[in-house]
Amino acid sequence: MVILNLLILAFSLFQAQNVLANDYDFCIDFSECKITVGYLVLSKESLKTMPGDPTVMACNRKSEIVECDFIFKDKGKGIKGQSERYEVILDSPPLLYLLSKKGSEFIAIDTVQHSAAMTSRIVNEKFVGSKVCQGIYFTGFEMKSMKK
């Protein structure tokens, strides 16, 4: 299992190094995402689950604030733009929890398992939705090591 996780990490690092040019403290490659949407109409198709857009987050931490740039693998800009600021709400190694300024996104990171999960909610006058992603966490040092 450990060897498999290391191979997956190495593959993600290899893919992400072509996307990221700046220096970051850490990155998360959210390659698996699902979106569930509930439409505000009564029908048998009011609730739908579909694949979500894979995203890479490249982040810098300054004390209790984490600023992240998003790189969307489909080259889009995303609904909320291409960057976000998060507050660190738990830093108890190996766990790191981040919450967006408006509280719509929550990210949980396990630095030992090199894994992360994110949940994001979207509210509109026609629907409510939630995006959940799972991905691989890696440090800036690991990224630099792969580039060599």
C-alpha positions as CSV (number, residue, x, y, z in Angstrom):
1,M,0.0,0.0,0.0
2,V,2.8,2.4,0.9
3,I,4.6,1.8,-2.5
4,L,1.3,2.3,-4.4
5,N,0.8,5.7,-2.5
6,L,4.4,6.7,-3.4
7,L,3.9,5.9,-7.0
8,I,0.6,7.8,-7.2
9,L,2.3,10.8,-5.5
10,A,5.3,10.7,-7.9
11,F,2.9,10.6,-10.9
12,S,0.9,13.6,-9.6
13,L,4.1,15.5,-8.9
14,F,5.2,14.8,-12.4
15,Q,2.0,16.0,-13.9
16,A,1.7,19.1,-11.7
17,Q,5.3,20.3,-12.2
18,N,4.4,21.2,-15.8
19,V,1.5,23.3,-14.6
20,L,3.1,25.2,-11.7
21,A,5.9,27.6,-12.3
22,N,5.9,29.6,-9.1
23,D,7.3,28.6,-5.7
24,Y,4.6,27.4,-3.3
25,D,4.7,25.9,0.2
26,F,2.4,23.1,-0.8
27,C,0.1,21.8,-3.5
28,I,-3.0,19.6,-3.7
29,D,-3.9,17.7,-6.9
30,F,-7.7,17.2,-6.6
31,S,-8.0,14.7,-9.4
32,E,-11.2,13.0,-8.2
33,C,-14.3,15.3,-7.8
34,K,-18.1,14.8,-7.8
35,I,-20.8,17.4,-7.8
36,T,-24.3,16.8,-6.4
37,V,-26.9,19.4,-7.3
38,G,-30.5,19.7,-6.0
39,Y,-32.7,21.8,-8.3
40,L,-35.5,23.8,-6.8
41,V,-38.2,22.2,-8.9
42,L,-40.3,19.1,-8.2
43,S,-39.4,16.3,-10.6
44,K,-37.8,12.9,-10.6
45,E,-34.6,14.5,-11.9
46,S,-34.3,17.2,-9.2
47,L,-31.2,15.6,-7.7
48,K,-28.2,14.8,-9.9
49,T,-24.6,13.7,-9.3
50,M,-22.0,14.3,-11.9
51,P,-18.2,14.4,-12.3
52,G,-16.5,17.6,-11.0
53,D,-13.7,19.5,-12.6
54,P,-10.2,18.3,-11.5
55,T,-8.3,21.1,-9.9
56,V,-4.7,21.7,-8.6
57,M,-4.4,24.1,-5.7
58,A,-1.0,25.7,-5.2
59,C,-0.7,27.4,-1.8
60,N,1.4,29.6,0.4
61,R,1.0,29.8,4.1
62,K,1.5,32.9,6.2
63,S,0.9,32.1,9.8
64,E,-2.9,31.4,10.1
65,I,-3.7,32.4,6.5
66,V,-3.3,30.2,3.5
67,E,-3.5,31.8,0.0
68,C,-4.1,29.4,-2.9
69,D,-4.0,29.7,-6.7
70,F,-6.2,27.3,-8.6
71,I,-5.1,25.6,-11.8
72,F,-8.1,24.0,-13.5
73,K,-7.1,21.0,-15.6
74,D,-9.8,21.8,-18.2
75,K,-8.2,25.3,-18.5
76,G,-11.4,27.0,-17.2
77,K,-11.6,29.7,-14.6
78,G,-14.0,28.1,-12.2
79,I,-17.1,29.6,-10.6
80,K,-15.3,31.4,-7.8
81,G,-12.2,32.6,-9.8
82,Q,-8.6,31.4,-9.7
83,S,-7.5,32.1,-6.2
84,E,-8.9,31.9,-2.6
85,R,-7.8,32.8,0.9
86,Y,-8.3,30.3,3.7
87,E,-8.0,30.4,7.5
88,V,-6.2,27.7,9.3
89,I,-8.8,26.3,11.8
90,L,-6.8,23.3,13.0
91,D,-3.0,22.7,12.8
92,S,-2.4,19.5,14.8
93,P,0.2,17.5,12.8
94,P,-0.4,15.5,10.8
95,L,-3.8,17.2,10.3
96,L,-4.3,20.6,8.8
97,Y,-7.9,22.0,8.3
98,L,-8.6,25.1,6.2
99,L,-11.8,27.1,5.9
100,S,-12.5,29.7,3.2
101,K,-13.3,33.3,4.2
102,K,-17.0,32.9,3.5
103,G,-17.2,29.4,4.9
104,S,-18.2,27.8,1.7
105,E,-15.1,25.6,1.3
106,F,-13.5,23.2,3.8
107,I,-10.2,21.4,3.2
108,A,-8.8,18.6,5.4
109,I,-5.2,17.6,4.8
110,D,-3.3,14.6,6.3
111,T,0.4,15.4,5.7
112,V,1.6,11.9,6.6
113,Q,-0.8,10.1,4.3
114,H,-0.2,12.7,1.6
115,S,-4.0,13.0,1.1
116,A,-6.6,15.8,1.2
117,A,-10.3,16.2,0.8
118,M,-12.4,19.2,0.1
119,T,-16.0,20.1,0.2
120,S,-17.5,23.2,-1.4
121,R,-21.0,24.4,-1.5
122,I,-22.8,26.5,-4.2
123,V,-26.1,28.3,-3.7
124,N,-28.1,29.8,-6.5
125,E,-31.8,30.8,-7.0
126,K,-32.4,27.7,-9.0
127,F,-30.3,25.1,-7.2
128,V,-28.0,24.2,-4.3
129,G,-25.0,22.1,-4.8
130,S,-22.0,20.5,-3.2
131,K,-18.6,19.6,-4.7
132,V,-16.5,17.0,-3.0
133,C,-12.9,16.2,-4.1
134,Q,-10.2,13.9,-2.9
135,G,-6.6,14.3,-3.9
136,I,-2.9,14.1,-3.2
137,Y,-1.0,16.6,-1.0
138,F,2.6,17.4,-1.5
139,T,5.0,20.0,-0.2
140,G,7.0,22.6,-2.2
141,F,10.1,20.7,-1.3
142,E,8.8,17.5,-2.8
143,M,7.8,19.4,-6.0
144,K,11.3,20.9,-6.3
145,S,12.9,17.4,-5.8
146,M,10.8,16.0,-8.7
147,K,12.0,18.8,-11.0
148,K,15.6,18.0,-10.5
